[in-house]
Every structure is written in C-alpha cells, then in structure tokens.
Amino acid sequence: MTIFIDSKRVIQTMKSEKVTAQNKHFDIQLFKLHKVQQGGIIDFTFIPSMNNATDGLTQALVEITHYCFLKMIAIQL
C-alpha cells in the first residue's frame, strides 16, 4: 500500500530509526508505522502539495488553489 505525503520531513522520520529531540515525544503508533513500513507492507511516497488532493480537505485554500482542488477530485462548477 502506498501512502502519499507532502512532507519530506515526515518521510525521513518514518524511515529513520533514530530517536531525536524532535521525535522523542511521538507515541507508540509512530514506531508501529515505522515497523510496518520497514516490513514492506506500506510505503510512504512524496507528493508535491499542488498534487495532493487531501490538502483541500485539511487546509484553507486560496481561490485558485480551491479550483485546482475541485478539478483534482472531478467536481465541476
């Protein structure tokens, strides 16, 4: 299964086994995801924000970006 993410930092964190000051507060679920990813069950893949349709569901978008979002999810006005 592929999970598309628009944050290279998250992908780096998922692929790293290091515990750092930045990720030491993450709960056990992150480390479970790390093991699942290492086992090849899921793959985290980078996708640029402009191609990430989920941004339209999770962020406030300016008008032009909103219209691009609608086009990505096949809604016509």
C-alpha positions in Angstrom: 0.0 0.0 0.0 1.3 3.4 -0.9 0.6 6.5 1.3 1.3 9.8 -0.3 2.7 12.6 1.9 3.6 16.1 1.0 6.2 16.4 3.8 9.7 15.1 3.2 10.4 15.6 6.9 7.7 13.0 7.8 9.1 10.5 5.3 12.6 11.0 6.7 11.2 10.4 10.2 9.4 7.3 9.2 12.5 5.8 7.5 14.8 6.7 10.4 15.2 4.5 13.5 16.9 7.3 15.5 15.1 8.8 18.5 15.9 12.5 18.5 14.8 15.6 20.4 12.3 16.3 17.6 10.6 12.9 17.6 11.0 11.6 21.2 7.5 12.8 22.1 5.9 10.7 19.3 3.7 7.9 20.7 4.0 4.2 20.1 1.8 4.4 16.9 4.6 6.1 15.1 7.0 3.4 15.9 4.4 0.7 14.8 4.1 2.5 11.5 7.9 2.5 11.2 8.0 -1.2 11.6 5.1 -1.8 9.1 7.0 0.4 6.6 10.2 -1.4 7.2 8.4 -4.7 6.6 7.3 -3.5 3.2 3.6 -3.5 4.0 3.2 0.2 3.4 5.4 2.7 1.5 5.5 6.4 2.2 5.9 8.4 -1.1 6.4 12.1 -1.5 3.8 14.0 -3.5 4.1 17.8 -4.1 1.4 19.9 -2.3 0.0 21.1 -5.5 -0.8 17.5 -6.5 -2.1 16.5 -3.1 -5.9 16.5 -3.2 -6.3 15.9 0.6 -5.0 19.5 1.2 -8.4 20.6 0.0 -10.0 18.7 2.9 -7.5 19.8 5.6 -6.4 23.3 4.8 -7.9 26.7 3.9 -7.2 27.3 0.2 -7.0 30.5 -1.8 -9.4 30.7 -4.7 -7.2 29.5 -7.5 -5.9 26.5 -5.4 -9.5 25.7 -4.4 -10.5 25.5 -8.1 -7.5 23.2 -8.8 -8.6 21.1 -5.8 -12.1 20.8 -7.3 -10.6 19.8 -10.6 -8.5 17.1 -9.0 -11.5 15.5 -7.3 -13.6 15.8 -10.5 -16.1 18.4 -9.3 -17.3 20.8 -12.0 -18.8 24.2 -11.2 
